[in-house]
Amino acid sequence: MKELIGSPGTVAGLTLRITQCAFAASSIALMVSATGFSAITAFCYLIASMGLQLLWSFGLACLDVYALRRKRDLHNPVLVSLFVVGDWVTAMLSLAAACSSAGVIVLYAKDLDFCKPQNNLPCRQFEISIILAFITWLLIAMSSHVMIWILASF
């Protein structure tokens, strides 16, 4: 079986999972630190989705560390199937949350002009948090792509 970049149990896979954790945590931190985020349902959904992604990626990063330390192979069909399903579920949730949040911020910034300085709405923080969520989704999509190819090679 060909070794793919980012596959589980490799340094590249661990780096990918840690990067996913970092971007998801940054997205959560920026959104939570902005005042008034809890009044908007899409932003709360973004936090929940990024929280789930953070937990999933952290769990797989821990599994990668274990595999690297014990020199174990994580390429068995049952584990890879679990990784594929988990990655696809978290990818879909993350994309939906990022897109809905982006839609809300576009509505607020462009159509309703709620982002003017006199409205005291931290739109810039919301936008950066949403950008970080999209980057997180891109990283999840990369790992999902690797996992599906590994599963197809069995």
Solvent accessible surface area in square Angstrom, and as a share of the most:
residue,aa,sasa,rsa
1,M,130,0.58
2,K,164,0.70
3,E,104,0.46
4,L,53,0.26
5,I,153,0.77
6,G,6,0.06
7,S,1,0.00
8,P,8,0.05
9,G,15,0.14
10,T,33,0.19
11,V,103,0.59
12,A,41,0.32
13,G,3,0.03
14,L,31,0.15
15,T,76,0.44
16,L,19,0.09
17,R,7,0.02
18,I,94,0.48
19,T,41,0.24
20,Q,0,0.00
21,C,16,0.10
22,A,53,0.41
23,F,58,0.24
24,A,0,0.00
25,A,42,0.33
26,S,46,0.30
27,S,1,0.01
28,I,35,0.18
29,A,61,0.47
30,L,47,0.23
31,M,0,0.00
32,V,77,0.44
33,S,72,0.46
34,A,3,0.02
35,T,100,0.58
36,G,42,0.40
37,F,40,0.17
38,S,78,0.50
39,A,91,0.71
40,I,19,0.10
41,T,113,0.66
42,A,16,0.12
43,F,0,0.00
44,C,50,0.30
45,Y,78,0.30
46,L,1,0.00
47,I,35,0.18
48,A,64,0.50
49,S,5,0.03
50,M,0,0.00
51,G,20,0.19
52,L,78,0.39
53,Q,0,0.00
54,L,53,0.26
55,L,126,0.63
56,W,54,0.19
57,S,0,0.00
58,F,121,0.50
59,G,37,0.36
60,L,15,0.07
61,A,7,0.05
62,C,62,0.37
63,L,55,0.28
64,D,4,0.02
65,V,63,0.36
66,Y,97,0.37
67,A,1,0.01
68,L,58,0.29
69,R,198,0.72
70,R,162,0.59
71,K,178,0.75
72,R,139,0.51
73,D,107,0.56
74,L,10,0.05
75,H,24,0.11
76,N,66,0.34
77,P,70,0.44
78,V,122,0.70
79,L,47,0.23
80,V,0,0.00
81,S,42,0.27
82,L,100,0.50
83,F,3,0.01
84,V,13,0.07
85,V,92,0.53
86,G,11,0.10
87,D,0,0.00
88,W,109,0.38
89,V,77,0.44
90,T,6,0.04
91,A,5,0.04
92,M,104,0.46
93,L,63,0.31
94,S,0,0.00
95,L,51,0.25
96,A,49,0.38
97,A,0,0.00
98,A,0,0.00
99,C,66,0.39
100,S,48,0.31
101,S,0,0.00
102,A,24,0.18
103,G,43,0.41
104,V,32,0.18
105,I,10,0.05
106,V,82,0.47
107,L,76,0.38
108,Y,41,0.16
109,A,27,0.21
110,K,153,0.65
111,D,98,0.51
112,L,82,0.41
113,D,68,0.35
114,F,86,0.36
115,C,40,0.24
116,K,92,0.39
117,P,124,0.78
118,Q,132,0.58
119,N,68,0.35
120,N,130,0.67
121,L,45,0.23
122,P,31,0.19
123,C,10,0.06
124,R,174,0.63
125,Q,53,0.24
126,F,0,0.00
127,E,43,0.19
128,I,74,0.37
129,S,0,0.00
130,I,7,0.04
131,I,97,0.49
132,L,27,0.13
133,A,0,0.00
134,F,66,0.28
135,I,60,0.31
136,T,0,0.00
137,W,68,0.24
138,L,97,0.48
139,L,21,0.10
140,I,0,0.00
141,A,32,0.25
142,M,97,0.43
143,S,0,0.00
144,S,6,0.04
145,H,107,0.48
146,V,21,0.12
147,M,3,0.01
148,I,65,0.33
149,W,142,0.50
150,I,3,0.01
151,L,55,0.27
152,A,73,0.56
153,S,63,0.41
154,F,103,0.43
